[in-house]
C-alpha cells in the first residue's frame, strides 16, 4: 500500500519584531529530542524512500559507475616536510585514508618518490589509519593532523558524531605510543610551537564559535592548560596557526568585515602575543612573515583606504615586523584584479589572485636587492582553476600547485622557481574509457535585471544534439565564495546521459572581485536570487534547455538561493535540489543564542535591531513566503546533527510547502540521522548519496532512461 505524504501538525507560535507578527506553525519541529519530531522525520524518510524506490536500479548503476571510474587504491603525491615525505593512501574497500610517511634520500632530495598504489615505499611508516579510527562509528571526521617541526609527534583530532566538536589526541611517532594527553570538545586544528612540547588549540562557545586559544604542555593535565587569547565579541571567529617560516605563531581574529592578527615568536611559546595592527571596523588584512634583504618583514594584504579610496580588491604592502604600520606599497589596488593571498618562502613570494572570474598564480623571486620580475603561470584552457598545494617548507626550491577544470581531472605540478620548469607529478586517474576530448566547456553571459552581465560556466558532452537538453543549474552566491571550475568523476554520469551542467556565478560570490560580493549581501541580497533566475531564463531563451528539463541545485546558503528561486520563478524549473538549505534565515538570524548567528549579521544584516533589515529579509525568506501555487518537484536533504544549518529549517519548509502549495509535483525530505553539515562520512556512503541525488535529477528532467 502506498504511503501518503506525512503531514506535520500545526502548533501556532507567534514571533513579533518591529511591530510585525509572524505565526510559525512548525517551530515545534526544532526539538530533536522530542520523540514526535523524530517520528515525523522518519516518516518523511520512509515516504522519500518509497517515492524514489523505482530509482534504486539507476542509483545502483550510478554508484557502480562512480566506483568503476575511481582508482580506489591510490596515493597522494608526497609532500616533503623536514626529513620525511608525507602522503595518504586510499585502499579499495576502505572508506578513509591511511596517512603515511617515508624518509627523504638526502637534503637535496626534492623529487617525490615514485608511487605504486598498493605497494609500500622503503621505510614507510603508517601515522594514522582513518579506517581503524572510524571502526564502530556511523560517522567519522578527521580535524587536526599536525606534525611537530622535528617530525617526532602527531597531534590529531576526531569527530564521531558530526557536530564539529573534536577530541584532540597525541601520538609519539618514534614509538607509536598514543600519549595520555586527551582534550575533548575542541575546534578542528592544532599548532605546534618550535619546542615540540607546547601545542595551541581552540575551543568553541555555546554558539559553536571558536572563541578561545589554549596552550597545552604535553604531559600535563588539561586543567593546567592556559587560555592565551579569548575573543568576547560574538561577531568574531578565532583561529591559530604559524607562519611558513615557523618563526612566528599567529592568532587571527576575524568577522565578515574586520580582521586582526596577533603574533608570538614560536621559540618562546609561554610569552605574550602582541597585536600586528589593531582592528578597525571594516578593515580586513592578512600578514605573512618574509625575509627581504636580510630583514624580517611582513607582507600585508589589506583593504583599507589608500589615497582617499577604499581598496576593496586589496593592496599588497610590506612593513618591518618591528613596525607593521610603516607600509610600502608593492601592488596597488586594481578594479579588475582581486588579490587573495601572498605566501612567502625563503627565496620567493607566490601571489594568488583572480581576474576575469578565474584564479591566477604568479611567482615573484626575491633577490639580494629586493624583488625580481613577477611571472604568471599560465594554462591553455578557457575555464580552469589553479592554486597552491601543500608547501610546508620555507626553503624549498619548488612550488606545489594544483590545476583542474570542468573537463581536466585534477593535476599536481611542481614548479621549479629557478628554471621555470613545470613538472607534472600526478594526474587524477579516471578509469574506463574516459577521454577529456569527449567533453566541452565554455563561458557564457546572462544579463541580470539591472543590466549586470552574469558569467555562466557550461559543460556538456561533445557532439550532443543541439536543442533543449536536460540541464542541472548550480548556484551558491554567498560569503564571497567562488564556485571555480573543478573536475568531478561523479558528474560524468550526468554528462554521459546528455545532461548539461551549468554554474551560475551569481552576485554574493567572489568570482568577479569584492564588488561582486558586496552587491549580493545584506540589503542587496536579492540580486543573488534574481541573477539566478536571469541565468535560467537565458539558458531557456538561447535554446540550451527548456523549463521542463531543468533542475536547480544549491546547498547551505545556496539552499537559501534554491528556496528563494522556488518562490520567485517556480515555472522555470522541473525540479529543485536543496542540500542542508538555509531556508528559514530570518528565524535563525533573529536568535543570537543559535549557533553562529551573531557572526552572520555582517553577511545578512541585523534584523533584531534594524527594522529595514528585518523587513528586507522577511520579503525574501523562503519559509515565510511559501504561497498557494504550483511548485516544481523538490528534494531537500539535511542532517540531524548539523550545527551550521539546523535540520529544522528544511523540515519546517517542507511541512509548510506540503500544507500550502498547489499542484502534484513530488515534495521530498531526506534527513541523515547520524551526520552533520557535510552529510554522510566515508567515500562509499558519499558516492551512494550522490547517486541518490543524481538519479532523482535524471528522473525529474526525463533522462532516467
C-alpha positions as semicolon CSV with decimal commas, in nm:
position;residue;x (nm);y (nm);z (nm)
1;X;0,000;0,000;0,000
2;X;0,135;0,339;-0,097
3;X;0,227;0,578;0,182
4;X;0,050;0,911;0,199
5;X;0,270;1,221;0,236
6;X;0,344;1,294;0,602
7;X;0,153;1,590;0,739
8;X;0,308;1,776;1,031
9;X;0,069;1,904;1,293
10;X;0,030;2,281;1,333
11;X;0,122;2,443;1,663
12;X;0,095;2,821;1,616
13;X;0,387;3,012;1,769
14;X;0,397;3,390;1,741
15;X;0,717;3,582;1,672
16;X;0,692;3,960;1,695
17;X;0,961;4,210;1,594
18;X;0,941;4,573;1,483
19;X;0,563;4,570;1,503
20;X;0,529;4,268;1,273
21;X;0,395;3,935;1,397
22;X;0,469;3,612;1,214
23;X;0,276;3,300;1,309
24;X;0,504;2,997;1,279
25;X;0,304;2,676;1,278
26;X;0,600;2,438;1,261
27;X;0,852;2,579;1,509
28;X;0,780;2,279;1,733
29;X;0,993;2,070;1,494
30;X;1,304;2,235;1,642
31;X;1,320;1,993;1,939
32;X;1,512;1,695;1,801
33;X;1,492;1,522;2,140
34;X;1,113;1,510;2,105
35;X;1,001;1,160;2,002
36;X;0,722;1,312;1,792
37;X;0,977;1,518;1,595
38;X;1,194;1,212;1,532
39;X;0,888;1,014;1,426
40;X;0,793;1,286;1,178
41;X;1,144;1,294;1,027
42;X;1,145;0,915;1,000
43;X;0,803;0,925;0,832
44;X;0,940;1,172;0,579
45;X;1,239;0,944;0,520
46;X;1,008;0,646;0,465
47;X;0,794;0,846;0,223
48;X;1,101;0,966;0,032
49;X;1,233;0,611;0,010
50;X;0,901;0,483;-0,121
51;X;0,864;0,765;-0,375
52;X;1,214;0,702;-0,510
53;X;1,214;0,321;-0,484
54;X;1,173;0,291;-0,861
55;X;1,509;0,463;-0,898
56;X;1,701;0,202;-0,698
57;X;1,838;0,026;-1,011
58;X;1,952;0,362;-1,152
59;X;2,105;0,461;-0,816
60;X;2,299;0,137;-0,805
61;X;2,411;0,182;-1,166
62;X;2,538;0,536;-1,099
63;X;2,712;0,422;-0,780
64;X;2,888;0,145;-0,974
65;X;2,983;0,395;-1,247
66;X;3,148;0,623;-0,990
67;X;3,318;0,327;-0,830
68;X;3,438;0,183;-1,162
69;X;3,588;0,515;-1,271
70;X;3,770;0,568;-0,942
71;X;4,111;0,419;-0,872
72;X;4,017;0,306;-0,525
73;X;4,366;0,201;-0,424
74;X;4,562;0,518;-0,477
75;X;4,814;0,756;-0,322
76;X;4,853;1,131;-0,295
77;X;5,169;1,300;-0,421
78;X;5,423;1,301;-0,134
79;X;5,495;1,638;0,026
80;X;5,832;1,699;0,186
81;X;5,845;1,829;0,539
82;X;6,174;1,812;0,727
83;X;6,342;1,477;0,661
84;X;6,024;1,294;0,554
85;X;5,789;1,261;0,259
86;X;5,426;1,268;0,375
87;X;5,136;1,121;0,178
88;X;4,800;0,948;0,211
89;X;4,686;0,613;0,077
90;X;4,337;0,505;-0,014
91;X;4,260;0,132;-0,024
92;X;3,991;-0,046;-0,221
93;X;3,701;-0,133;0,005
94;X;3,810;0,115;0,273
95;X;3,627;0,443;0,332
96;X;3,902;0,656;0,483
97;X;4,263;0,749;0,411
98;X;4,571;0,591;0,562
99;X;4,827;0,862;0,645
100;X;5,190;0,763;0,589
101;X;5,546;0,889;0,551
102;X;5,883;0,767;0,428
103;X;6,233;0,918;0,472
104;X;6,394;1,152;0,216
105;X;6,709;1,027;0,040
106;X;6,920;1,330;0,140
107;X;6,894;1,706;0,198
108;X;6,890;1,776;-0,176
109;X;6,601;1,536;-0,242
110;X;6,313;1,744;-0,375
111;X;6,175;1,492;-0,626
112;X;5,884;1,298;-0,475
113;X;5,935;0,922;-0,473
114;X;5,763;0,723;-0,747
115;X;5,440;0,575;-0,619
116;X;5,281;0,244;-0,696
117;X;4,935;0,222;-0,540
118;X;4,916;-0,070;-0,300
119;X;5,296;-0,104;-0,275
120;X;5,483;0,020;0,032
121;X;5,776;0,257;-0,010
122;X;6,109;0,184;0,156
123;X;6,095;0,286;0,519
124;X;5,721;0,357;0,507
125;X;5,559;0,437;0,839
126;X;5,182;0,447;0,899
127;X;5,099;0,753;1,106
128;X;4,724;0,704;1,132
129;X;4,467;0,476;0,967
130;X;4,134;0,655;0,945
131;X;3,957;0,324;0,893
132;X;4,073;0,196;1,232
133;X;3,974;0,523;1,398
134;X;3,627;0,500;1,240
135;X;3,556;0,142;1,347
136;X;3,232;0,113;1,541
137;X;3,111;0,461;1,447
138;X;2,842;0,567;1,199
139;X;3,026;0,894;1,139
140;X;3,394;0,988;1,134
141;X;3,569;1,316;1,056
142;X;3,937;1,400;1,095
143;X;4,000;1,753;1,224
144;X;4,360;1,832;1,321
145;X;4,650;1,642;1,166
146;X;4,963;1,834;1,267
147;X;5,322;1,712;1,280
148;X;5,576;1,875;1,511
149;X;5,862;2,051;1,332
150;X;6,111;1,780;1,430
151;X;5,880;1,509;1,295
152;X;5,851;1,316;1,624
153;X;5,495;1,398;1,734
154;X;5,149;1,398;1,578
155;X;4,852;1,596;1,707
156;X;4,523;1,477;1,560
157;X;4,155;1,518;1,642
158;X;3,841;1,325;1,551
159;X;3,466;1,386;1,547
160;X;3,248;1,073;1,559
161;X;2,910;1,248;1,584
162;X;2,905;1,517;1,314
163;X;2,865;1,816;1,545
164;X;3,216;1,951;1,466
165;X;3,341;1,914;1,824
166;X;3,662;1,713;1,816
167;X;3,870;1,515;2,063
168;X;4,239;1,605;2,037
169;X;4,499;1,331;2,090
170;X;4,876;1,295;2,054
171;X;5,100;1,022;1,917
172;X;5,473;0,962;1,957
173;X;5,580;0,881;1,601
174;X;5,909;0,727;1,712
175;X;5,748;0,468;1,941
176;X;5,391;0,455;1,805
177;X;5,259;0,528;2,154
178;X;4,935;0,724;2,197
179;X;5,013;0,969;2,474
180;X;4,791;1,012;2,778
181;X;4,703;1,370;2,689
182;X;4,345;1,386;2,558
183;X;4,145;1,708;2,512
184;X;3,773;1,681;2,431
185;X;3,541;1,939;2,272
186;X;3,796;2,126;2,062
187;X;3,759;2,304;1,732
188;X;3,949;2,140;1,443
189;X;4,316;2,229;1,418
190;X;4,631;2,223;1,633
191;X;4,957;2,419;1,606
192;X;5,294;2,314;1,748
193;X;5,548;2,551;1,896
194;X;5,911;2,502;1,793
195;X;6,000;2,338;2,125
196;X;5,776;2,038;2,033
197;X;5,632;2,029;2,383
198;X;5,370;2,303;2,359
199;X;5,068;2,290;2,129
200;X;4,798;2,551;2,071
201;X;4,435;2,462;2,008
202;X;4,090;2,625;2,010
203;X;3,758;2,571;2,180
204;X;3,414;2,698;2,084
205;X;3,142;2,878;2,277
206;X;2,779;2,768;2,311
207;X;2,711;2,904;1,963
208;X;2,983;2,685;1,807
209;X;3,204;2,991;1,754
210;X;3,579;2,931;1,802
211;X;3,646;3,196;2,065
212;X;3,943;3,084;2,277
213;X;4,302;2,976;2,202
214;X;4,465;2,749;2,460
215;X;4,824;2,644;2,524
216;X;4,879;2,285;2,629
217;X;5,207;2,140;2,754
218;X;5,250;1,772;2,679
219;X;5,241;1,554;2,986
220;X;5,029;1,794;3,192
221;X;4,653;1,768;3,263
222;X;4,409;1,972;3,060
223;X;4,315;2,159;3,378
224;X;4,657;2,328;3,362
225;X;4,609;2,450;3,003
226;X;4,642;2,825;2,967
227;X;4,397;3,048;2,781
228;X;4,629;3,269;2,575
229;X;4,356;3,451;2,384
230;X;3,981;3,495;2,427
231;X;3,753;3,693;2,199
232;X;3,434;3,803;2,376
233;X;3,280;3,982;2,076
234;X;3,037;3,731;1,924
235;X;3,090;3,874;1,575
236;X;3,448;3,743;1,565
237;X;3,591;3,399;1,487
238;X;3,932;3,296;1,621
239;X;4,198;3,074;1,460
240;X;4,561;2,989;1,535
241;X;4,849;2,883;1,313
242;X;5,207;2,966;1,228
243;X;5,396;3,138;0,950
244;X;5,558;2,920;0,686
245;X;5,895;3,023;0,825
246;X;5,783;2,867;1,158
247;X;5,934;3,170;1,329
248;X;5,601;3,310;1,448
249;X;5,281;3,173;1,592
250;X;4,982;3,373;1,471
251;X;4,633;3,414;1,613
252;X;4,380;3,552;1,367
253;X;4,056;3,716;1,476
254;X;3,802;3,790;1,208
255;X;3,443;3,890;1,145
256;X;3,293;3,905;0,796
257;X;3,431;4,258;0,751
258;X;3,711;4,309;1,004
259;X;4,029;4,122;1,097
260;X;4,316;4,139;1,344
261;X;4,637;3,938;1,389
262;X;4,848;3,862;1,698
263;X;5,200;3,713;1,686
264;X;5,445;3,542;1,919
265;X;5,789;3,404;1,845
266;X;5,740;3,029;1,831
267;X;6,066;2,967;2,022
268;X;5,905;3,144;2,319
269;X;5,566;2,968;2,347
270;X;5,498;3,086;2,702
271;X;5,543;3,451;2,605
272;X;5,269;3,703;2,530
273;X;5,113;3,751;2,188
274;X;5,125;4,107;2,053
275;X;4,892;4,267;1,804
276;X;5,017;4,325;1,448
277;X;4,774;4,605;1,359
278;X;4,480;4,684;1,590
279;X;4,142;4,610;1,440
280;X;3,934;4,884;1,282
281;X;3,576;4,818;1,181
282;X;3,551;4,737;0,812
283;X;3,925;4,682;0,755
284;X;4,050;4,333;0,670
285;X;4,413;4,234;0,650
286;X;4,643;3,934;0,642
287;X;5,013;3,926;0,723
288;X;5,286;3,680;0,623
289;X;5,642;3,676;0,751
290;X;5,911;3,725;0,485
291;X;6,285;3,788;0,496
292;X;6,374;4,058;0,244
293;X;6,724;4,198;0,218
294;X;6,814;4,006;0,533
295;X;6,542;4,177;0,740
296;X;6,225;4,035;0,893
297;X;5,930;4,192;0,712
298;X;5,556;4,146;0,693
299;X;5,378;4,114;0,361
300;X;5,036;4,261;0,433
301;X;4,725;4,235;0,217
302;X;4,463;4,489;0,323
303;X;4,152;4,668;0,201
304;X;4,191;4,992;0,392
305;X;4,155;5,335;0,234
306;X;4,452;5,428;0,013
307;X;4,483;5,781;-0,122
308;X;4,126;5,852;-0,021
309;X;3,980;5,546;-0,197
310;X;3,871;5,218;-0,037
311;X;4,092;4,939;-0,175
312;X;3,807;4,687;-0,192
313;X;4,006;4,440;-0,406
314;X;4,301;4,471;-0,164
315;X;4,655;4,603;-0,198
316;X;4,986;4,437;-0,107
317;X;5,235;4,623;0,112
318;X;5,547;4,537;0,306
319;X;5,642;4,663;0,650
320;X;5,905;4,591;0,917
321;X;5,798;4,332;1,174
322;X;5,901;4,586;1,437
323;X;5,658;4,846;1,297
324;X;5,382;4,696;1,080
325;X;5,220;5,038;1,029
326;X;5,524;5,164;0,833
327;X;5,397;5,035;0,499
328;X;5,544;5,048;0,149
329;X;5,308;4,961;-0,136
330;X;5,416;4,670;-0,356
331;X;5,099;4,614;-0,561
332;X;4,839;4,890;-0,589
333;X;4,465;4,845;-0,598
334;X;4,300;4,729;-0,921
335;X;3,932;4,726;-1,012
336;X;3,993;4,418;-1,229
337;X;4,216;4,203;-1,005
338;X;4,116;4,071;-0,663
339;X;4,430;3,996;-0,460
340;X;4,367;3,694;-0,237
341;X;4,695;3,577;-0,085
342;X;5,069;3,643;-0,072
343;X;5,272;3,347;0,055
344;X;5,639;3,392;0,144
345;X;5,925;3,146;0,101
346;X;6,296;3,191;0,164
347;X;6,365;3,288;-0,198
348;X;6,034;3,393;-0,349
349;X;5,676;3,504;-0,298
350;X;5,371;3,336;-0,451
351;X;5,072;3,557;-0,529
352;X;4,721;3,418;-0,564
353;X;4,454;3,637;-0,720
354;X;4,157;3,624;-0,956
355;X;4,096;3,804;-1,281
356;X;3,804;3,766;-1,524
357;X;3,632;3,517;-1,289
358;X;3,932;3,280;-1,289
359;X;4,204;3,206;-1,034
360;X;4,564;3,301;-1,114
361;X;4,905;3,233;-0,959
362;X;5,226;3,434;-1,005
363;X;5,576;3,379;-0,870
364;X;5,782;3,674;-0,754
365;X;6,151;3,594;-0,693
366;X;6,334;3,763;-0,406
367;X;6,683;3,896;-0,486
368;X;6,965;4,050;-0,286
369;X;6,821;4,389;-0,380
370;X;6,459;4,301;-0,306
371;X;6,218;4,184;-0,575
372;X;6,277;4,030;-0,915
373;X;6,034;4,002;-1,205
374;X;5,688;3,855;-1,146
375;X;5,580;3,566;-1,364
376;X;5,220;3,443;-1,400
377;X;5,186;3,069;-1,453
378;X;4,954;3,016;-1,748
379;X;4,744;2,723;-1,871
380;X;4,579;2,688;-2,209
381;X;4,213;2,631;-2,120
382;X;3,919;2,871;-2,137
383;X;3,799;2,773;-1,790
384;X;4,031;2,643;-1,518
385;X;4,133;2,662;-1,154
386;X;4,489;2,690;-1,029
387;X;4,603;2,720;-0,671
388;X;4,869;2,640;-0,417
389;X;4,904;2,284;-0,297
390;X;5,085;2,172;0,016
391;X;5,407;2,374;0,053
392;X;5,522;2,343;0,415
393;X;5,895;2,405;0,369
394;X;6,038;2,754;0,400
395;X;6,343;2,695;0,180
396;X;6,203;2,461;-0,084
397;X;6,314;2,527;-0,446
398;X;5,977;2,415;-0,587
399;X;5,617;2,527;-0,557
400;X;5,348;2,261;-0,540
401;X;5,045;2,362;-0,749
402;X;4,706;2,212;-0,819
403;X;4,529;2,254;-1,154
404;X;4,190;2,138;-1,278
405;X;3,897;2,233;-1,498
406;X;3,548;2,100;-1,560
407;X;3,691;1,857;-1,817
408;X;4,050;1,806;-1,691
409;X;4,098;1,575;-1,393
410;X;4,296;1,725;-1,108
411;X;4,667;1,762;-1,176
412;X;4,953;1,815;-0,932
413;X;5,258;2,009;-1,051
414;X;5,591;2,113;-0,904
415;X;5,707;2,447;-1,040
416;X;6,086;2,498;-1,026
417;X;6,137;2,864;-0,942
418;X;6,493;2,892;-1,076
419;X;6,423;2,741;-1,420
420;X;6,050;2,797;-1,468
421;X;6,004;2,426;-1,536
422;X;5,660;2,287;-1,461
423;X;5,682;1,916;-1,371
424;X;5,360;1,712;-1,371
425;X;5,369;1,487;-1,065
426;X;5,025;1,330;-1,095
427;X;4,705;1,346;-1,293
428;X;4,393;1,219;-1,122
429;X;4,331;0,874;-1,268
430;X;3,990;0,818;-1,425
431;X;3,940;0,455;-1,513
432;X;3,739;0,312;-1,802
433;X;3,701;0,486;-2,138
434;X;3,724;0,844;-2,013
435;X;3,868;1,091;-2,264
436;X;3,864;1,464;-2,187
437;X;3,814;1,532;-2,559
438;X;3,463;1,390;-2,526
439;X;3,357;1,690;-2,318
440;X;3,348;2,064;-2,380
441;X;3,335;2,366;-2,150
442;X;3,267;2,727;-2,235
443;X;3,185;3,064;-2,082
444;X;2,854;3,237;-2,149
445;X;2,697;3,550;-2,006
446;X;2,345;3,623;-1,893
447;X;2,209;3,974;-1,834
448;X;2,057;4,049;-1,493
449;X;1,753;4,267;-1,428
450;X;1,976;4,570;-1,368
451;X;2,189;4,510;-1,679
452;X;2,482;4,341;-1,500
453;X;2,646;4,063;-1,702
454;X;2,650;3,735;-1,506
455;X;2,909;3,471;-1,602
456;X;2,796;3,116;-1,670
457;X;3,018;2,809;-1,693
458;X;2,867;2,548;-1,927
459;X;2,985;2,186;-1,950
460;X;2,843;1,914;-2,173
461;X;2,924;1,601;-2,366
462;X;3,086;1,685;-2,701
463;X;2,868;1,615;-3,001
464;X;2,545;1,614;-2,800
465;X;2,241;1,705;-3,010
466;X;2,160;2,074;-3,032
467;X;1,833;2,194;-2,889
468;X;1,682;2,193;-2,543
469;X;1,877;1,945;-2,330
470;X;1,825;1,824;-1,975
471;X;2,025;2,060;-1,753
472;X;2,143;2,096;-1,393
473;X;2,194;2,460;-1,293
474;X;2,407;2,506;-0,981
475;X;2,443;2,823;-0,774
476;X;2,573;2,946;-0,439
477;X;2,627;3,322;-0,417
478;X;2,722;3,399;-0,055
479;X;3,021;3,475;0,167
480;X;3,237;3,581;-0,131
481;X;3,279;3,209;-0,204
482;X;3,370;3,140;-0,566
483;X;3,250;2,830;-0,750
484;X;3,564;2,769;-0,952
485;X;3,599;2,508;-1,229
486;X;3,669;2,162;-1,096
487;X;3,654;1,808;-1,226
488;X;3,410;1,552;-1,090
489;X;3,418;1,181;-1,162
490;X;3,058;1,152;-1,042
491;X;2,940;1,428;-1,278
492;X;3,035;1,213;-1,577
493;X;2,727;1,001;-1,503
494;X;2,514;1,306;-1,579
495;X;2,714;1,434;-1,877
496;X;2,719;1,092;-2,043
497;X;2,339;1,080;-2,023
498;X;2,312;1,410;-2,208
499;X;2,268;1,638;-1,908
500;X;2,430;1,981;-1,942
501;X;2,593;2,109;-1,622
502;X;2,597;2,485;-1,566
503;X;2,728;2,703;-1,285
504;X;2,561;3,042;-1,243
505;X;2,828;3,271;-1,091
506;X;2,574;3,498;-0,926
507;X;2,646;3,803;-0,712
508;X;2,719;3,734;-0,349
509;X;3,008;3,512;-0,456
510;X;3,359;3,636;-0,524
511;X;3,424;3,536;-0,883
512;X;3,435;3,892;-1,018
513;X;3,601;4,067;-0,724
514;X;3,491;4,218;-0,394
515;X;3,219;4,433;-0,555
516;X;3,054;4,110;-0,676
517;X;3,020;4,007;-0,314
518;X;2,916;4,347;-0,184
519;X;2,631;4,359;-0,436
520;X;2,487;4,027;-0,319
521;X;2,475;4,060;0,060
522;X;2,275;4,242;0,331
523;X;2,036;4,489;0,161
524;X;2,140;4,380;-0,191
525;X;2,091;4,007;-0,123
526;X;1,802;3,977;-0,367
527;X;2,050;4,025;-0,653
528;X;2,170;3,671;-0,582
529;X;1,822;3,533;-0,643
530;X;1,726;3,745;-0,942
531;X;2,067;3,680;-1,103
532;X;1,999;3,305;-1,084
533;X;1,655;3,350;-1,236
534;X;1,807;3,559;-1,517
535;X;2,061;3,283;-1,582
536;X;1,782;3,023;-1,602
537;X;1,583;3,238;-1,842
538;X;1,893;3,296;-2,056
539;X;1,951;2,922;-2,086
540;X;1,591;2,874;-2,193
541;X;1,585;3,172;-2,431
542;X;1,907;3,061;-2,604
543;X;1,772;2,709;-2,655
544;X;2,021;2,533;-2,431
545;X;1,739;2,384;-2,223
546;X;1,368;2,414;-2,151
547;X;1,179;2,476;-1,829
548;X;1,054;2,117;-1,809
549;X;1,411;1,988;-1,850
550;X;1,599;2,198;-1,590
551;X;1,676;2,130;-1,223
552;X;1,818;2,397;-0,992
553;X;2,076;2,286;-0,735
554;X;2,229;2,452;-0,429
555;X;2,333;2,375;-0,074
556;X;2,361;2,557;0,259
557;X;2,349;2,929;0,170
558;X;2,296;2,802;-0,184
559;X;1,994;2,623;-0,040
560;X;1,857;2,964;0,058
561;X;1,902;3,055;-0,308
562;X;1,701;2,745;-0,403
563;X;1,418;2,834;-0,166
564;X;1,404;3,192;-0,289
565;X;1,408;3,084;-0,654
566;X;1,128;2,834;-0,587
567;X;0,913;3,126;-0,472
568;X;1,027;3,371;-0,741
569;X;1,011;3,160;-1,055
570;X;0,883;2,806;-0,999
571;X;0,770;2,789;-1,360
572;X;1,132;2,787;-1,485
573;X;1,225;2,452;-1,329
574;X;1,118;2,090;-1,338
575;X;1,282;2,037;-1,001
576;X;1,485;2,191;-0,720
577;X;1,754;2,006;-0,524
578;X;1,833;2,173;-0,192
579;X;2,109;2,037;0,032
580;X;2,115;2,145;0,401
581;X;1,921;2,452;0,286
582;X;1,922;2,777;0,486
583;X;1,554;2,834;0,410
584;X;1,439;2,991;0,738
585;X;1,704;3,263;0,763
586;X;1,503;3,525;0,948
587;X;1,413;3,296;1,238
588;X;1,777;3,194;1,273
589;X;1,935;3,537;1,235
590;X;1,690;3,684;1,488
591;X;1,808;3,442;1,759
592;X;2,156;3,525;1,897
593;X;2,155;3,202;2,100
594;X;2,162;2,987;1,788
595;X;2,499;2,866;1,653
596;X;2,694;3,134;1,465
597;X;2,402;3,381;1,442
598;X;2,583;3,695;1,562
599;X;2,875;3,626;1,326
600;X;2,624;3,615;1,042
601;X;2,492;3,968;1,098
602;X;2,771;4,114;0,884
603;X;2,659;3,890;0,597
604;X;2,280;3,929;0,619
605;X;2,231;4,235;0,836
606;X;2,097;4,253;1,190
607;X;1,718;4,211;1,178
608;X;1,698;4,202;1,557
609;X;1,792;4,569;1,590
610;X;1,729;4,708;1,241
611;X;1,373;4,728;1,111
612;X;1,481;4,782;0,749
613;X;1,689;4,463;0,758
614;X;1,402;4,274;0,920
615;X;1,158;4,383;0,651
616;X;1,405;4,308;0,371
617;X;1,482;3,956;0,500
618;X;1,114;3,891;0,560
619;X;1,045;3,980;0,197
620;X;1,274;3,705;0,064
621;X;1,281;3,437;0,337
622;X;1,178;3,116;0,155
623;X;0,987;2,974;0,452
624;X;0,789;3,288;0,520
625;X;0,699;3,341;0,154
626;X;0,562;2,998;0,065
627;X;0,244;3,052;-0,136
628;X;-0,053;2,853;-0,262
629;X;0,090;2,798;-0,609
630;X;0,233;2,523;-0,824
631;X;0,591;2,448;-0,721
632;X;0,829;2,218;-0,911
633;X;0,940;1,885;-0,769
634;X;1,160;1,944;-0,463
635;X;1,414;1,721;-0,290
636;X;1,550;1,864;0,036
637;X;1,835;1,684;0,212
638;X;1,951;1,762;0,565
639;X;2,138;1,613;0,863
640;X;2,007;1,593;1,216
641;X;2,342;1,683;1,378
642;X;2,414;1,980;1,152
643;X;2,529;2,274;1,365
644;X;2,554;2,527;1,082
645;X;2,212;2,497;0,918
646;X;1,985;2,321;1,164
647;X;1,773;2,035;1,026
648;X;1,463;2,220;1,147
649;X;1,488;2,474;0,863
650;X;1,424;2,232;0,574
651;X;1,186;2,030;0,795
652;X;0,968;2,337;0,856
653;X;0,997;2,445;0,492
654;X;0,881;2,110;0,358
655;X;0,597;2,091;0,611
656;X;0,471;2,435;0,509
657;X;0,511;2,365;0,137
658;X;0,313;2,044;0,170
659;X;0,031;2,222;0,354
660;X;0,023;2,524;0,120
661;X;0,131;2,451;-0,236
662;X;-0,097;2,351;-0,520
663;X;-0,016;2,101;-0,793
664;X;0,101;1,744;-0,759
665;X;0,479;1,769;-0,813
666;X;0,651;1,543;-0,557
667;X;0,791;1,703;-0,243
668;X;1,056;1,503;-0,058
669;X;1,259;1,547;0,261
670;X;1,553;1,320;0,342
671;X;1,721;1,354;0,683
672;X;2,050;1,182;0,760
673;X;2,003;1,065;1,118
674;X;2,376;1,040;1,205
675;X;2,558;1,316;1,018
676;X;2,645;1,686;1,024
677;X;2,664;1,978;0,780
678;X;2,883;1,790;0,535
679;X;2,642;1,498;0,517
680;X;2,741;1,135;0,548
681;X;3,106;1,041;0,601
682;X;3,316;0,784;0,417
683;X;3,369;0,787;0,042
684;X;3,135;0,496;-0,037
685;X;2,849;0,649;0,161
686;X;2,912;0,982;-0,012
687;X;2,904;0,810;-0,352
688;X;2,572;0,648;-0,261
689;X;2,434;0,987;-0,160
690;X;2,548;1,142;-0,490
691;X;2,391;0,851;-0,678
692;X;2,065;0,909;-0,491
693;X;2,062;1,277;-0,587
694;X;2,168;1,221;-0,948
695;X;1,905;0,950;-1,002
696;X;1,641;1,192;-0,877
697;X;1,775;1,467;-1,106
698;X;1,773;1,238;-1,410
699;X;1,421;1,120;-1,333
700;X;1,300;1,477;-1,285
701;X;1,440;1,600;-1,619
702;X;1,316;1,295;-1,807
703;X;1,659;1,142;-1,867
704;X;1,643;0,844;-1,631
705;X;1,633;0,605;-1,927
